Amino acid sequence: MRGLKQLALVLVLALFVNVLPAYAAGASDEAIDAFETALGNAQAVGTKDEALTTEVALAEAADPAALSDSELAAYTARLNELVAANDEVLATLATATADYVKSTDFNNSFNSSFKNFLTDPKTYRIGDKKFLRIQVSTVYSLKFTVDGQEGTTVKKIGEPGSVTAVVYDYAIPSFVEPVLSEISYDTGNRIMTHEQYVVLNQDATADDRAELTAAIATAEAVETKDQALTQAIADAKAANNLLSRKATLAAYVTRLNELVAANDKILGTLATATADYVKSTDLNNSFNSSFKNFLSNAQTYQIDDKKYLRIQVSTVYSLKFTVDGQEGTPVKYVGESGSVTAVVYDYAIPSFVEPVLSVISYNTGSRIMTHEQYVVLNQDATEEARTALKSSIATAEAIVNKSDALGQALAAAKDADNLLSRLATLTSATQALNNAIAANTSSTPISTTPVGTDTTGTDTEDTTGTDTDTQENTTTPANPNNGGGSTTPAGPLKDIQGNWAQASIERAVNLNLVTGYTDGTFKPNATINRVEFTAIIVRALGLQPAQSTLAFADSDKVQAWAKQYVQQAVEAGIINGFDDQTFRPSANISRVELAVMLVRGLKLELEEGDLSFKDASAIPAWAKAYVATAVKYGLLQGSTDGSFNPAKEATRAEAITVALRAVDFLAEKAAANS
């Protein structure tokens, strides 16, 4: 008996020795406590989700003493996670339908094959995260991935060692948009792989697709198709597949039906248009040179009383274009699939005539640039009309004493002087301003009376530009109070009909640069003196008022009406006195002097070089650069025999012609800089 007791003790000790090391090598007390707490909390949940139920069963079957800390920690974390999510999962878990569409053929369904192996789909949400739960068969070693990820195991179906299916959870980006998936299986000979889209809860029916098919057929039957209808047919065909939802199919049906109905109206009014882009904060600043590379093929059309702009918008720099605060309706995509270079959009607009506000934005790579501008459709205003208005504005501004009517007409003209104004607006503003100039009672007419026969010496001028004259013209005008007796004629000038300068003279009179004589004549071939041409050129150039009074030795010989003009010209550097400090207002002006005054007045850079006139040697050395410059810019020309005739006294017709050339030169320069 004693021997048996000793043997039993030895066996117990041996058992203890074998068991104790195994337990000591297992999880720590802290890990076991955390695991048991998590398991208790999970067991206490009244209604358990399938995933929590499965996890509780697995945890209950586990032997904490046989697991490491990390293994127990995984159980603990999973239990806590599922307990925390359980209520939310149960609240949102819903049975779903899943359709499988071949990724390379959206009208090819894999349902008949896959629905035998992918069953019982459900969806749920935790916060903003969306999940698909689905049972995947294990036959053929089948594997299923969704959106590039393997699923998280929720439950295994079948007996241990004989699992027939596994329930997986997959995080997905959307319950509505198709999600790319992949299925692979082993046939015994090879591994087969298929890529397909999963479409959850598809609401589109075969009837919906049939309705779109019928609408496409109706649209295709239209003989002459507008661009929008052609594009809509192509888009509808692309959307007519197993991925599209009911709302998408219905929208294409509606779009096609509307365009078929509108097609004839659009084609009947669709017209090519021009589009100009004017900066909204500077109406004389055009964006055309930049924007016309990206906004092209402008067209307009009208349906009933609604007006539309159709325009092609480039996609470079992620460019976006809105008109009248709205994004356009896509009509057509230009380029290959996956490489669209432009999109044709339709924009509803309030008017074809009034400017429409638009915004263009684009990404330079470092920042987003945005510009606001007006779109002006079919602008009919010409450069000639703008130049004429600018010329009239310059003439009006040169008038020192303006009547209220002239001031108002000038303000209105300035308001109209921009790139938004149409031809009718510019013409009306120009005419109104010209009428106000002609009627201005505060302006004094420029002297136009011929001064009689002068004994004029030969002009020479030193290299500093100071005039030296051998003899002064001493003839006195008939009426010094009005600059030679010229007043506004009672009617049309009767001695300019057929004159080579008739158009220029009429224009100059219109602009109030000169007037005719009281007897209705203009005397275009009469000579013009220094003070008369000074007044004309000052008005033509629109110079600022003088800041001081005349200081010439013969200032008393400058008629009162002309003193302001002479001093303006002096301060602008256009004229200076002779060596004896005189101005000699009554001296007739030569063609050389015309050239000098024009070039100085326009502040042109002097041109050096040989002159080709046959009498070039007769042009004073100091004046050659002035003549060359005037000729280059078309301000003066030679005679038909190839001569310049530098000393020839200028006629009234010649003086008016070159003055108008100065007006036009300034207007063109202003237009180019606007």
WOHU-V240391 format. One line per field, one symbol per residue. phi: phi as a letter, one per 20 degrees, with the letter a starting at -180 (. if undefined). psi: psi as a letter, one per 40 degrees, with the letter a starting at -180 (. if undefined). burial: 1 if it has 9 or more other C-alpha atoms within 8 Angstrom, else 0. Layout:
phi: ???
psi: ???
burial: ???
This chain:
phi: .gfffffffffffffffffgffffeeffffffffffffffffffffddfgffgfffffffefdgfedegfffffgfffffffffegfffffdfbfcdcdcdgfdbfddeegfeffeddclfbcbccmeedcddbedfefllfccdclncfeefdaddoegnbfdaceddcfcfbedfgdfcbccbdeoeaedccdbeedelfdfdfffffffgffffffffffddfgffgffffffffefbfefegfffffffffffffffegfffffcfbfcdcdddgfebfddeegfefffdcclfbcbccldedcddbedfefllfccdclmcfeefdbddofgnbfeaceddcfcfbedffdfccccbdeodaedccdbeedelfdfdffffffffffffffffffddfgffgffffffffeebeefegfffffffffffffffeffeeefffcffeneddefefcbffenefccebefdfdffcffcmonecfffbgfeddfnfgdgfffffffgemfbceefenddlfeffceffffgffffffemffgfdbdfcffdgfeeggfeggfffgfffemecbeefemddlfeffeefffggffffffeleffeeqfeeffdgfefggfdgfffgfffgemfcceefenedlfefffefffffffffffgfffffffffee
psi: ddddddddddddddddddddddddeaiidddddddddddddddehdhhidddddddddddeihddeiiddddddddddddddddeddddddehihiihihhhdegeehheddddedehifiiiihhbehiihhihhieiffhihihfeiiihhdihhiihefheihhihhhidiediihhihhiiheddihihihihhhhfhehidddddddddddddddehdhhiddddddddddddegaediiddddddddddddddddeddddddehihiihihhhdegeehheddddeeehifhiiihhbehiihhihhieiffhihihfeiiihhdihhiihefheihhihhhidiediihhihhiiheddihhhhhiihhhfhehidddddddddddddddehdhhiddddddddddddegiedhiddddddddddddddddeheeihiihehieahighihhihieeehhhhehihehhidgedffeehihidaiheeeheidedddddddddefdiiaideeidgdeiihidddddddddddefiiiieaiieidfdeehiddedddddddddeediiiidefidgdehihidddddddddddefihihiiiieiefdeehideedddddddddeediiiideeidgdehhiiddddddddddddddddddddde.
burial: 00000000000000000000011001100011011001101100000110111111001000010111100110110111011011011101100111111110010011100100111011111100111111111100011111000010111110000011111111110010011111111100001000111111110100011011101100100000010111111001001111011101110110111011011011101100111111110011111100100111111111100111111111100011111000010111110000011111111010010011111111100001000111111010100011111111111111100110111011011001101011101110110111111101001011111110010100101100011110011010100111111111100010110000110110011111111111011101001111111111111111100100000111100110111111111100110111001111111111110111111111000000000010110011011111111110001101000011111011111111111111110111001000
